[in-house]
């Protein structure tokens, strides 16, 4: 734990590394005179607010829509069971 507090590893460190690479690529390809990008421009911002919990009906509706979108069959009332 002491080492990790001094040398962060894992997702936050990986996000920063990816942001540095992304800002470098963006800066190499930016238009002349455009403001340079910094790594902070490419760091993901996660919504820290608690997400509203979905009702079972909402979850079922989403599953039905995905099933239909991917060409699945609704076999709930197929009988033969």
Secondary structure, 3 states (H helix, E strand, C coil): CHHHHHCCCCHHHHHHHHHHHHHHHHHHCCCCCCCCCCHHHHCCCCCCCCCCCCCHHHHHHHHHHHHHHCCCCCCCCCCCC
